Every structure is written in structure tokens, then in C-alpha cells.
Amino acid sequence: MTTGRRGRWLHRVLPERGTIRKDLVAGLPGAISGVPDGMAASVLAGVNPVHGLYASMAGPIGGGLTSSTRLMVITTTSAAALAAGSAVAGVPEEDRPGAMFLLTVIAGLLMVLAGVAKLGRYTRFVPHSVMIGFLSGVAANIVFGQLPDLVGADVSGPFALAKAWDLITHPTLADPAATLAGLTALVLLVALQRTRVAAYSALIALIVPSLAVALLHAGSVPRVRDNGAIPSGLPTPVLPRLEDFSFSLLAGAFAVAAVVLVQGAGVSEAAPNPDRTRSNPNQDFVAQGIGNLLAGLFRGQPVGGSVGRTALNVSAGAAGRWAAVFSGIWMALILLLFAGTVGAVVMSTLAAVLIFAAIGSLRPGAMLAILRTGRISQIAMISTFVATLFLPVAAAVGLGLVLSLLLQLNQEAIDLRVVELVPRDGGGFVERPAGRRLDSQRVTLLDVYGSLFYAGARTLQSRLPDPTGARRPVVVLRLRGRVMLGATAFTVFADYAERLADAGGRLYLSGVDPAMVQQIRRNRTVERVDGVRIFEASDVVGESSLKAYQAARRWLNS
């Protein structure tokens, strides 16, 4: 890094004198709310709750220093925790933390590589319906999966819905004291939601029932320390063990990276920079990757741009990136002073926090809008939602994306329309539906609306006017605005040109972009047919099509 670039980077990163106090104060509510959020995320991931706290310390510091969206808080999220938990579910319990750290580091590396490769623009290809279906499925999974913990029941089942069904069919498994503590936490969360202490409602919902359980000496109620010892003090950096690597872990890291990057892109849109400078999605990819690398090295779990923590950061008066950084520093102080008390938290209260957050994350308005939009959006959302309930997260996201892509390609093929342009005496063209058959000794100028990739090209083949029975028909096919086409489209053009040639006619291509001209000549499929002529596009709209039309008329009259 040159001296000038280093100076500009330091200027962007160092706290400003006028905002440092605001950011210092704004970071504290985030750190406090990060205690229940981080512990709950660890419950979803199936590891000791302290690892969520470690991630809530390292992620905001590493991500906050490097993100282009300066108010975004990079910390634990339910979707990332669920994806990570799905990836390590088959790992023996004693080896699961090590596998989680390695998964977090691999996911961080993938995010950094995605940012360096400038893949930020590809987040727009993830359909809104797939993301809503996935996030709704994640919320439902959290509710179903945490119901047994809410009532202290030891249930069995291969996935969250099956565990909830086991509880429903065996209600005697519930522990009365744990159930009372969990329901008390839920009541507190609802009651405090619209009060001045709403930002601390999750922490209060953990503390009050846990204190009551401790005072009543209810030994049957599961606590956080039952899942493993809670070490005091700050974590030391540890390199993950490569022997924990597996291909299922790699697939899980890809799933975590995909979920985190898409969610992060949504967070950056919802939290614009105070000075109105545009966020750089590639830089945010790198920032989330750095947050995960740091979290993994400090024995934490995956992190990403958090919708809830970012909203809290903004509402607490954050002025810049250091609010997120201070949130991580405050968390370090909490770990240093109060880590030992974390073990006394009742597990059913964590379940209550997760259930409340999951229900609050549901977006019924967005779901209804998608259901009213059309069949493709409906199928994409519902199928992704159902897949998330029954399949591993990586498979559910992949299925939703593949199905959405297939439906979109099918819709593009259906939406393709071929029209005829008839030149007017005074200039310009009149548009009308293209005929089913071509006339003899006549020039037909055609334009195409819709995609010509994949199935779209084959749809065009079936909708082009039929030259069978015509004598010397000429077709001018207008391609303006298309920079590149696939091999299927060129095969369709060549086939149509041959059919026209068999009838004694010709195919002219007009409005062809210079880049496509080179592509056609490299392809050597279209130009090998006798009589094919190409008219390159000019700055004047319709000029090359008119030239092609006039050239075709001259050829017919020659």
C-alpha cells in the first residue's frame, strides 16, 4: 500500500473528533443486546453459547473497520447460525466447535474472494421471492426448533418440524418450571416492546426468570452451563484445525457465505451512509469476510450484516463506523467482567428470545405481495419455504435458486413476441403482429421483444413466419440493443436462413451491435448460409433496418 493510499485509508477508518462520543454511546446498547442475540445464535448453531458472544465481539470490530456501509453492524444472525448449524449437525458434539471455527474461516475467505472478484453485482440475480421464502422458512424453523427448549422438553426428530410434532404428541415431556420461565420471558418481551427499555428487553427477559429460577433452586431447569463450561475472560486467537475439514463443511461454508452476502446487500440498502455516499457491495463483501475471519480466529461462529443490530445502531444515534467498532469493544468488556454469569442463564429464556425474534422477522406484507404477483413468484417463494423446513439450508437455497431460474427462463420464453415493422412513406415504422406465413416476392421486417437466450431462442424459432410455399421471400430481422447472443440463437438464425434460401429468399440481420458482428463471424454458423447479410447498428435508431429493407427491395427487383 502506497503512502497516499495508506493515508486515505487511515482517514476513512480513524474516528472523527466530532462523532466519537456519539459512536461510543451508540455502541453500548448494541453490545448489551448482543449478549442475548449472540447466545441465541449459538443455540441455533448447536455450540456453546459463549462462541456467539466471541463472534459478537470480533465481527463488529473487523467488519466495522472495513465496510463501506458505515452504519452496518456485522455480527451473529439467525440465518447464518442456522446455515452453520445445519452444516455441522452431523459432526460429533465434542468436535463440533472446532468444525464451526473452520467453517467460519472458510466462509470468511469465500466472502473476501467474492469481494475481490467484484461479484457484488450478482446479488441482484437472487430473486426477492426466493429470499423471502428462505427467510420465512428460517423463522418457522426457529419457532419449531425452539418450542421444545421453551418448555424444557427432551424430544427427538430429524428436523425442527419433526421435533415440534414430537412435543405436541408427547406434552408430558415438558418441564413445568422451565415452561414457566420461558413463558415469563415471552411475556416480558411482548410487554417491554413499546417501552423506553425496548432495546434491553431481551436482556431483561433473560435475567428476570433466570434470577427467579436461581432463588427457587429449581434444579430441573436446563441452564446454559449444562451445554459446556463458560470460560471467564477474553478468548485468545487460535488457528482452526485442518483435520476438521470435510466436503460437507465446505458446502456449508458456501451456503453461509451466500446467505450472509445476500442479507448484507439488503442491510446496506436499508442503512445508507450519513453523508449519502454510495455503498460498495464488493467492499462490504470483503468486510463481512474479514469479520468472519476474525470471528473464526477468536473461536466464534459465522457473522454477517444484521438487520436488527443495524437498526438498533441507527436508532441509538450512530454517526459513523466506530459505533459498530465500539459495540465490539463493549462486548469485550462484558466478556471480561461478566462471562462467568452467562452460565446461569436459563435455556428456556433463550428459546423465548429466539421465538420472539423469529416471529418479529416474518414479513406478511411482503409474502402477500409476492402471492399476488404471479405464478413464478408464488412457486419460488413457497417451494423455498417448504424446502427450508425439510432440507439442509444449503440444499434449500440451491433448490429455490434453481427453480426460480428455470421458471424465469420459461417465463422469458413465453413472453417473447415477434412483430412486423412496416415502413411509412413519411419515415418511421408502423408496428403490427407478425403473420404466420411469409408472402412471395415481399420483404418482411421483423422485430423481437424478449430474451433470445436458451429457451427464448427456440421460442423465436417456432414463432418466426413460415417460408414454406412462398417464392423468394426476404426477411429483415432487427436485433438492435442485443450485445451478445448464445450459440442456440445463432443456430436458429442459420436454420431460418437455410429455409429462406430453399424458398429462393434471403435473411438480412439489421441493427447488429459491433460486438455481436465479431461474435457472428467467430461462430461461423450464420454467415455460411448463402445470401445472409449483416447491417451494423448506427447511432440513428432504425437507420440500419431501413438500409437493410431497401437493400432487400433492390435485390428482389434485380
LUMLUM-70805 format. One line per 4 residues: number of its first residue (from 1); their letters; for each residue x, z, y of C-alpha. Coordinates in nm, 4 decimals. Each point is the difference from the previous one (the first is absolute). Layout:
LUMLUM-70805
NUM) a) X/Z/Y  ...;
END
This chain:
LUMLUM-70805
1) mttg) 0.0000/0.0000/0.0000  0.1462/-0.1053/0.3352  0.0348/0.2448/0.2890  -0.2859/-0.1674/0.1915;
5) rrgr) -0.2372/0.0033/-0.2947  0.0935/0.3586/-0.0834  -0.0748/0.1007/0.3573  -0.3427/-0.1693/-0.0065;
9) wlhr) -0.0823/0.1654/-0.3329  0.0991/0.3435/0.1309  -0.2085/-0.0587/0.3120  -0.3054/-0.0754/-0.2165;
13) vlpe) 0.0569/0.2941/-0.2349  0.1144/0.2852/0.2264  -0.2862/0.2133/0.1391  -0.0955/-0.0548/0.3619;
17) rgti) 0.0324/0.3003/0.2298  -0.3532/-0.0377/0.1325  -0.1672/-0.0165/-0.3431  0.2078/0.2272/-0.2230;
21) rkdl) -0.2108/0.3099/0.0737  -0.3258/-0.1835/-0.0763  0.1421/-0.1328/-0.3264  0.1370/0.3418/-0.0979;
25) vagl) -0.3455/0.1576/0.0425  -0.1838/-0.2957/-0.1607  0.2197/0.0202/-0.3097  -0.1074/0.3545/-0.0886;
29) pgai) -0.3663/-0.0700/-0.0957  0.1240/-0.2892/-0.2137  0.2433/0.2256/-0.1849  -0.2647/0.2677/-0.0566;
33) sgvp) -0.2535/-0.2516/-0.1312  0.2803/-0.1509/-0.2078  0.0188/0.3153/-0.2131  -0.3378/-0.0465/-0.1741;
37) dgma) 0.0279/-0.3806/0.0134  0.3444/-0.0033/-0.1599  -0.0946/0.2496/-0.2707  -0.3220/-0.1897/-0.0760;
41) asvl) 0.1921/-0.3285/-0.0273  0.2269/0.1599/-0.2599  -0.3034/0.1066/-0.1999  -0.1101/-0.3649/-0.0055;
45) agvn) 0.3467/-0.1119/-0.1040  0.0167/0.2588/-0.2782  0.3107/0.1843/0.1216  0.0809/0.3400/0.1511;
49) pvhg) -0.1695/0.0315/0.3445  0.3335/0.0800/0.1638  0.1060/-0.3641/-0.0407  -0.2816/-0.1068/0.2322;
53) lyas) 0.1293/0.2485/0.2568  0.3526/-0.1410/-0.0336  -0.1394/-0.3503/0.0568  -0.1973/0.1251/0.3028;
57) magp) 0.3290/0.1199/0.1455  0.2236/-0.3013/-0.0716  -0.2482/-0.2858/0.0423  -0.1033/0.0660/0.3621;
61) iggg) 0.3627/0.0452/0.1070  0.1378/-0.3158/-0.1643  -0.3044/-0.2115/0.0794  -0.0513/0.1370/0.3499;
65) ltss) 0.3538/-0.0866/0.1102  -0.0252/-0.3629/-0.1142  -0.3606/-0.1219/0.0271  -0.1101/-0.2461/0.2666;
69) trlm) -0.3460/0.1635/0.0079  0.1198/0.3086/0.1789  -0.3068/0.2202/-0.0574  -0.0264/-0.0726/-0.3728;
73) vitt) 0.0706/0.2956/-0.2294  0.1597/-0.0960/-0.3316  -0.0871/0.2715/-0.2487  -0.1851/0.0575/-0.3278;
77) tsaa) -0.3230/-0.1972/-0.0524  -0.2649/0.0253/-0.2699  0.0272/-0.3679/-0.0964  0.3796/0.0145/-0.0380;
81) alaa) -0.0242/0.3282/-0.1944  -0.2616/-0.1418/-0.2347  0.2055/-0.3154/-0.0581  0.3123/0.2070/-0.0674;
85) gsav) -0.1881/0.2395/-0.2278  -0.1385/-0.2935/-0.1971  0.3539/-0.1350/-0.0483  0.1470/0.3278/-0.1332;
89) agvp) -0.3053/0.1205/-0.1928  0.1605/-0.0950/-0.3321  0.3278/0.1797/0.0757  0.0438/0.3422/-0.1665;
93) eedr) -0.0846/0.2798/0.2422  0.3539/0.1404/0.0079  0.1440/-0.3449/0.0905  -0.2734/-0.0989/0.2451;
97) pgam) 0.1624/0.1328/0.3219  0.3205/-0.1962/-0.0644  -0.1993/-0.3156/-0.0718  -0.1995/0.0582/0.3201;
101) fllt) 0.3160/0.0261/0.2118  0.1389/-0.3223/-0.1489  -0.3326/-0.1784/0.0520  -0.0021/0.1120/0.3647;
105) viag) 0.3515/-0.1335/0.0593  -0.0759/-0.3332/-0.1727  -0.3208/-0.0380/0.2021  0.2004/0.0750/0.3166;
109) llmv) 0.2559/-0.2671/-0.0880  -0.2796/-0.2521/-0.0614  -0.1525/0.0794/0.3397  0.3334/-0.0388/0.1783;
113) lagv) 0.0581/-0.3340/-0.1763  -0.3523/-0.1123/0.0961  0.0753/0.0794/0.3643  0.3413/-0.1712/-0.0054;
117) aklg) -0.1576/-0.3071/-0.1638  -0.2653/0.0010/0.2780  -0.2951/0.0183/-0.2387  -0.2169/0.1788/0.2554;
121) rytr) -0.2014/-0.3133/0.0691  -0.1225/-0.0059/-0.3607  -0.2030/0.3200/0.0378  -0.2747/-0.2145/0.1522;
125) fvph) -0.0501/-0.1646/-0.3386  -0.1333/0.3262/-0.1450  -0.3780/-0.0392/0.0406  -0.1860/0.2725/0.1853;
129) svmi) -0.2526/0.0163/-0.2848  0.2756/0.0691/-0.2563  0.1527/0.2748/0.2146  -0.3382/0.1682/0.0640;
133) gfls) -0.0822/-0.0215/-0.3709  0.3362/0.1491/-0.0907  -0.0140/0.2835/0.2547  -0.3599/0.0802/-0.0984;
137) gvaa) 0.1073/0.0074/-0.3648  0.2897/0.2291/0.0908  -0.2419/0.2350/0.1790  -0.2384/0.0012/-0.2976;
141) nivf) 0.2902/0.0637/-0.2390  0.1096/0.2964/0.2103  -0.3500/0.1502/-0.0014  -0.0492/-0.0497/-0.3750;
145) gqlp) 0.3524/0.1135/-0.0821  -0.0144/0.3164/0.2101  -0.3435/0.1234/-0.1096  0.1485/0.1806/-0.3050;
149) dlvg) 0.2678/0.1661/0.2171  -0.2678/0.1003/0.2508  -0.1659/0.2158/-0.2657  0.3175/0.0967/-0.1899;
153) advs) -0.0996/-0.1906/-0.3159  0.2465/-0.1274/-0.2609  -0.1448/-0.3414/-0.0954  0.1254/-0.3104/-0.1788;
157) gpfa) -0.0357/-0.3721/0.0577  0.2119/-0.3143/0.0463  -0.1034/-0.0486/0.3651  -0.1672/0.1880/0.2844;
161) laka) -0.3564/-0.1116/-0.0722  0.0331/0.1022/-0.3661  0.1275/0.3450/0.1016  -0.2944/0.0465/0.2365;
165) wdli) -0.2381/-0.1033/-0.2796  0.1624/0.2509/-0.2361  -0.0647/0.2727/0.2591  -0.3622/-0.1076/0.0490;
169) thpt) -0.0657/0.0062/-0.3742  0.1843/0.3323/-0.0460  -0.0898/0.2102/0.3086  0.1009/0.3244/-0.1740;
173) ladp) 0.3658/-0.1018/0.0463  -0.0240/0.0953/0.3696  0.1571/0.3270/0.1155  -0.2417/0.1917/0.2280;
177) aatl) 0.2696/0.1507/0.2242  0.1819/-0.3336/0.0441  -0.3333/-0.1723/0.0674  -0.0879/0.2555/0.2683;
181) aglt) 0.3414/-0.0432/0.1662  -0.0284/-0.3799/-0.0037  -0.3529/-0.0034/0.1367  0.0987/0.2486/0.2710;
185) alvl) 0.2797/-0.2358/0.1044  -0.2465/-0.2905/0.0143  -0.2416/0.2017/0.2151  0.2825/0.0910/0.2393;
189) lval) 0.1093/-0.3625/0.0265  -0.3519/-0.1149/0.0869  -0.0689/0.2900/0.2377  0.3264/-0.0357/0.1944;
193) qrtr) -0.0113/-0.3790/0.0234  -0.1523/-0.0100/0.3498  0.1688/0.3077/0.1459  0.3142/0.0457/0.2071;
197) vaay) 0.1959/0.0934/-0.3101  -0.0947/-0.3190/-0.1881  0.3669/-0.1052/-0.0151  0.0779/0.3173/-0.1935;
201) sali) -0.3146/0.0077/-0.2139  0.1826/-0.1088/-0.3172  0.2584/0.2747/0.0415  -0.2733/0.2604/0.0603;
205) aliv) -0.1881/-0.1270/-0.3069  0.3136/0.0629/-0.2078  0.0882/0.3414/0.1427  -0.3358/0.1828/0.0120;
209) psla) -0.1110/-0.0479/-0.3640  0.3572/0.0485/-0.1264  0.0218/0.3342/0.1830  -0.3340/0.1026/-0.1450;
213) vall) 0.1132/-0.0880/-0.3533  0.3240/0.1953/0.0502  -0.1848/0.3081/0.1315  -0.2501/-0.0083/-0.2882;
217) hags) 0.2798/-0.0468/-0.2566  -0.1833/-0.2904/-0.1673  0.2664/-0.0865/-0.2544  -0.2000/-0.2807/-0.1676;
221) vprv) 0.0082/-0.2198/0.3112  0.2727/-0.2710/-0.0206  0.2551/0.0076/0.2830  0.2646/-0.2433/0.1225;
225) rdng) 0.2826/0.1991/-0.1611  -0.1589/-0.0603/-0.3408  0.1211/-0.3629/0.0303  0.3628/0.1052/0.0428;
229) aips) 0.2260/0.2198/0.2081  -0.0109/-0.0453/0.3779  0.3607/0.0173/0.1286  0.0651/0.1664/0.3340;
233) glpt) 0.1915/-0.1704/0.2784  0.0787/-0.3635/0.0716  0.0653/-0.2601/-0.2704  0.3484/-0.1401/-0.0467;
237) pvlp) 0.0425/-0.3769/-0.0377  0.0299/-0.1124/-0.3626  0.0568/-0.3528/-0.1324  -0.2690/-0.1020/-0.2532;
241) rled) 0.1075/-0.0538/-0.3614  0.0133/-0.3623/-0.1135  -0.0847/0.1068/-0.3566  -0.3544/0.0685/0.1255;
245) fsfs) -0.0435/-0.3735/0.0670  -0.2600/-0.2001/-0.1930  -0.1846/-0.3257/0.0594  -0.3290/0.1867/0.0386;
249) llag) 0.1698/0.2073/0.2708  0.1137/-0.3220/0.1718  -0.3551/-0.1384/-0.0158  -0.1238/0.3257/0.1498;
253) afav) 0.2567/-0.0269/0.2810  -0.1272/-0.3497/0.0803  -0.3586/0.1320/0.0059  0.0984/0.2891/0.2280;
257) aavv) 0.1892/-0.2371/0.2322  -0.2946/-0.2416/0.0179  -0.2530/0.2743/0.0732  0.2217/0.1701/0.2581;
261) lvqg) 0.0888/-0.3232/0.1832  -0.3599/-0.1189/0.0289  -0.1204/0.3439/0.1106  0.2864/0.0241/0.2491;
265) agvs) -0.0995/-0.3340/0.1525  -0.3505/0.1381/0.0541  0.1335/0.3191/0.1579  0.2183/-0.1941/0.2438;
269) eaap) -0.3069/-0.1932/0.1187  -0.1964/0.3231/0.0487  0.2777/0.1774/0.1939  0.1439/-0.2400/0.2619;
273) npdr) 0.3113/0.0987/0.1941  -0.0607/0.1920/0.3268  0.1880/-0.2642/0.2030  -0.2043/-0.2797/-0.1644;
277) trsn) 0.3044/-0.1595/-0.1633  -0.0914/-0.1767/-0.3240  0.0915/0.1600/-0.3297  0.2319/-0.1885/-0.2321;
281) pnqd) -0.1433/0.0117/-0.3554  0.3401/-0.0811/-0.1502  0.1616/0.2913/0.1834  -0.2843/0.2255/-0.1161;
285) fvaq) 0.0670/-0.1178/-0.3569  0.3629/0.1084/0.0404  -0.1057/0.3326/0.1568  -0.2322/0.0829/-0.2877;
289) gign) 0.2777/-0.0973/-0.2405  0.2444/0.2335/0.1755  -0.2616/0.2765/-0.0098  -0.0318/-0.0460/-0.3769;
293) llag) 0.3756/-0.0152/-0.0559  0.0421/0.3253/0.1900  -0.2983/0.1586/-0.1783  0.1382/-0.1003/-0.3411;
297) lfrg) 0.3457/0.1352/0.0769  -0.1528/0.3335/0.1037  -0.2090/0.0204/-0.3189  -0.3221/-0.1159/0.1604;
301) qpvg) -0.2672/-0.2462/-0.1057  -0.1038/-0.3357/0.1567  -0.1017/-0.0093/0.3658  -0.1604/-0.2572/0.2266;
305) gsvg) -0.1840/-0.0467/0.3261  -0.2738/0.2649/-0.0054  -0.3337/-0.0747/0.1677  -0.1002/0.3668/0.0346;
309) rtal) 0.3355/0.1377/0.1119  0.0467/-0.2843/0.2491  -0.3454/0.0656/0.1477  0.0848/0.3708/0.0262;
313) nvsa) 0.3322/-0.0880/0.1635  -0.1768/-0.2082/0.2655  -0.2704/0.2610/0.0628  0.2650/0.2748/0.0346;
317) gaag) 0.1476/-0.1848/0.2992  0.2999/-0.1759/-0.1548  0.1874/-0.2108/0.2549  0.2581/-0.1696/-0.2239;
321) rwaa) 0.1768/-0.0178/-0.3338  0.1440/0.3507/0.0256  -0.3384/0.1610/-0.0640  0.0268/-0.1244/-0.3617;
325) vfsg) 0.3662/0.1040/-0.0161  -0.0803/0.3496/0.1297  -0.2811/0.0190/-0.2567  0.2635/-0.0369/-0.2726;
329) iwma) 0.2267/0.2546/0.1686  -0.2873/0.2499/0.0296  -0.0712/-0.0548/-0.3697  0.3642/0.0835/-0.0764;
333) lill) -0.0434/0.3310/0.1855  -0.3199/0.0728/-0.1944  0.1834/-0.0658/-0.3274  0.2866/0.2205/0.1105;
337) lfag) -0.2236/0.2935/0.0907  -0.3148/-0.0251/-0.2133  0.0798/-0.2019/-0.3148  -0.0358/0.3109/-0.2151;
341) tvga) -0.3620/0.0535/0.1017  -0.1032/-0.3499/-0.1094  -0.0133/0.1091/-0.3634  -0.2885/0.2409/0.0717;
345) vvms) -0.2349/-0.2808/0.1123  -0.2988/-0.0404/-0.2345  -0.0153/-0.3426/-0.1678  -0.3766/-0.0319/0.0455;
349) tlaa) 0.0452/0.0182/0.3784  0.2433/-0.2940/-0.0167  -0.2615/-0.1881/-0.2008  -0.2551/0.0795/0.2733;
353) vlif) 0.2341/-0.1404/0.2680  0.0508/-0.3198/-0.2017  -0.3716/-0.0478/-0.0698  -0.0916/0.0570/0.3650;
357) aaig) 0.2685/-0.2427/0.1205  -0.1005/-0.2617/-0.2593  -0.3668/0.0098/0.0988  0.1002/-0.0209/0.3662;
361) slrp) 0.2162/-0.3060/-0.0660  -0.2929/-0.2005/-0.1372  -0.1140/-0.2730/0.2390  -0.3644/-0.0731/-0.0840;
365) gaml) -0.0378/-0.2186/0.3087  0.2848/-0.2282/-0.1077  -0.1320/-0.0107/-0.3558  -0.3505/-0.0966/0.1151;
369) ailr) 0.1439/-0.2678/0.2299  0.1930/-0.1495/-0.2942  -0.3089/0.0087/-0.2220  -0.1877/-0.1948/0.2700;
373) tgri) 0.2806/-0.2542/0.0492  -0.0146/-0.2183/-0.3115  0.0544/-0.0242/-0.3722  0.3801/-0.0329/0.0103;
377) sqia) 0.0436/0.3172/0.2062  -0.2547/0.1848/-0.2136  0.1674/-0.0893/-0.3297  0.3500/0.0769/0.1356;
381) mist) -0.0989/0.3453/0.1296  -0.2110/0.1071/-0.2977  0.2466/-0.1238/-0.2623  0.2938/0.1729/0.1720;
385) fvat) -0.2028/0.3196/0.0328  -0.0974/0.0013/-0.3692  0.3535/-0.0944/-0.1099  0.1420/0.2910/0.2019;
389) lflp) -0.2262/0.2388/-0.1913  0.1038/-0.1186/-0.3458  0.3472/-0.1562/0.0310  0.3411/0.1110/0.1283;
393) vaaa) 0.0339/-0.0520/0.3740  0.2526/-0.2856/-0.0344  -0.2339/-0.1903/-0.2326  -0.3040/0.0647/0.2215;
397) vglg) 0.1677/-0.1319/0.3155  0.1397/-0.3008/-0.1861  -0.3379/-0.0806/-0.1521  -0.1721/0.0211/0.3370;
401) lvls) 0.2548/-0.2283/0.1651  -0.0045/-0.2590/-0.2802  -0.3789/-0.0060/-0.0173  -0.0279/-0.0272/0.3776;
405) lllq) 0.2501/-0.2873/0.0034  -0.1895/-0.1876/-0.2717  -0.3316/0.0521/0.1767  0.1508/-0.1102/0.3308;
409) lnqe) 0.1449/-0.3165/-0.1544  -0.3375/-0.0731/-0.1560  -0.1743/0.0552/0.3351  0.2476/-0.2267/0.1794;
413) aidl) -0.0686/-0.2698/-0.2582  -0.3761/0.0396/0.0430  0.0258/-0.0009/0.3810  0.1949/-0.3290/0.0110;
417) rvve) -0.1896/-0.2718/0.1877  0.0720/-0.3727/0.0399  -0.1419/-0.1745/0.3083  0.0135/-0.3545/0.1340;
421) lvpr) 0.1203/-0.0675/0.3557  -0.1492/-0.3105/0.1590  0.1878/-0.1295/0.3098  -0.2103/-0.0410/0.3159;
425) dggg) 0.0331/-0.2971/0.2344  0.0825/0.2240/0.2948  0.2606/0.1991/-0.1959  -0.0194/0.3011/-0.2250;
429) fver) -0.1754/0.0385/-0.3337  -0.3456/0.0871/-0.1291  -0.0027/0.2305/-0.3052  -0.2456/-0.0469/-0.2855;
433) pagr) -0.0140/0.0921/-0.3696  0.2193/-0.2174/-0.2190  -0.1819/-0.2364/-0.2355  0.0183/0.0273/-0.3768;
437) rlds) 0.1289/-0.3570/-0.0406  0.2213/-0.2328/0.2030  -0.1254/-0.3283/0.1462  0.1782/-0.3289/-0.0586;
441) qrvt) 0.2149/-0.1515/0.2748  -0.0336/0.3106/0.2141  0.2364/0.2631/0.1448  -0.1144/0.3599/-0.0564;
445) lldv) 0.1691/0.2740/0.2058  -0.0245/0.3397/-0.1719  0.0862/0.3522/0.1130  0.0181/0.3087/-0.2203;
449) ygsl) -0.0966/0.3590/0.0858  0.1393/0.2688/-0.2285  0.3073/0.0827/-0.2039  0.1715/-0.2718/-0.2031;
453) fyag) 0.2068/0.2391/-0.2095  -0.0644/0.0564/-0.3714  -0.3705/-0.0372/-0.0829  -0.0726/-0.1327/0.3503;
457) artl) 0.1928/-0.3183/-0.0768  -0.2003/-0.0545/-0.3193  -0.3231/0.0622/0.1916  0.1069/-0.2671/0.2500;
461) qsrl) 0.0582/-0.2378/-0.2929  -0.3600/0.0455/-0.1134  -0.1440/-0.0406/0.3520  0.1853/-0.3064/0.1237;
465) pdpt) -0.2277/-0.3071/0.0174  0.0133/-0.1996/-0.3246  0.1649/-0.3466/0.0323  -0.1478/-0.1229/-0.3318;
469) garr) -0.1819/-0.3309/0.0515  0.1229/-0.0501/0.3577  0.2202/-0.2956/0.0994  0.3010/0.0524/0.2257;
473) pvvv) -0.1022/0.3472/0.1294  0.2449/0.1746/0.2342  0.0065/0.3762/0.0567  0.1801/0.1751/0.2855;
477) lrlr) 0.0433/0.3670/-0.0974  0.0686/0.2257/0.2979  0.2389/0.2920/-0.0697  0.0677/0.1348/0.3491;
481) grvm) 0.0902/0.3701/0.0192  0.1403/0.0224/-0.3532  0.3711/0.0739/-0.0032  0.0521/0.0154/-0.3766;
485) lgat) -0.1959/-0.0767/-0.3173  0.0497/0.0699/-0.3692  0.0797/-0.2390/-0.2813  -0.3669/-0.0040/-0.1081;
489) aftv) -0.1095/-0.1484/0.3331  0.2605/-0.2765/-0.0212  -0.1120/-0.0797/-0.3540  -0.3607/-0.0262/0.1237;
493) fady) 0.1071/-0.2321/0.2872  0.1982/-0.2213/-0.2391  -0.2913/-0.0187/-0.2465  -0.2431/-0.0962/0.2780;
497) aerl) 0.2435/-0.2598/0.1366  0.0253/-0.1575/-0.3470  -0.3794/-0.0145/-0.0312  -0.0210/-0.1673/0.3412;
501) adag) 0.2770/-0.2431/-0.0976  -0.1863/-0.0875/-0.3204  -0.2954/-0.0956/0.2214  0.2282/-0.2093/0.2217;
505) grly) 0.0070/0.2618/0.2749  0.2465/0.2394/0.1612  0.0527/0.3656/0.0975  0.1350/0.0893/0.3433;
509) lsgv) 0.0994/0.3595/0.0869  -0.0266/0.0888/0.3701  0.0885/0.3026/0.2159  0.2809/0.0863/-0.2395;
513) dpam) 0.2361/0.2708/0.1251  0.3705/-0.1030/0.0038  0.0818/0.2790/-0.2466  -0.2647/-0.1299/-0.2390;
517) vqqi) 0.1356/-0.3538/0.0342  0.3321/0.1255/-0.1329  -0.1810/0.1896/-0.2756  -0.1921/-0.3147/-0.1044;
521) rrnr) 0.3208/-0.2005/-0.0161  0.1744/0.2674/-0.2058  -0.2993/0.0218/-0.2327  -0.0057/-0.3805/-0.0636;
525) tver) -0.3493/0.0176/-0.1505  -0.2146/-0.1500/0.2750  0.2245/-0.2694/0.1431  0.0654/-0.1600/-0.3393;
529) vdgv) -0.3569/-0.1406/0.0133  -0.0110/-0.3460/0.1641  -0.1691/-0.0149/0.3379  0.0269/0.3678/0.0957;
533) rife) 0.0928/0.0416/0.3669  0.0803/0.3189/0.1899  -0.0716/0.0501/0.3720  0.1853/0.2935/0.1515;
537) asdv) -0.1882/0.2388/0.2312  0.0598/-0.0181/0.3752  -0.0713/0.2409/0.2843  -0.3278/-0.1810/0.0744;
541) vges) -0.2747/0.1171/-0.2353  -0.1536/-0.2924/-0.1901  0.2591/-0.2542/0.1145  0.1638/-0.0548/-0.3404;
545) slka) -0.3405/-0.0152/-0.1745  -0.1157/-0.2670/0.2434  0.3236/-0.1958/-0.0590  -0.0510/0.0266/-0.3748;
549) yqaa) -0.3618/-0.1117/0.0342  0.0975/-0.3033/0.2097  0.2841/-0.0885/-0.2397  -0.2434/0.0149/-0.2914;
553) rrwl) -0.2436/-0.2287/0.1861  0.2788/-0.2522/0.0661  0.0984/0.0054/-0.3678  -0.3616/-0.0664/-0.1059;
557) ns) -0.0253/-0.2923/0.2468  0.3361/-0.1515/-0.0950;
END
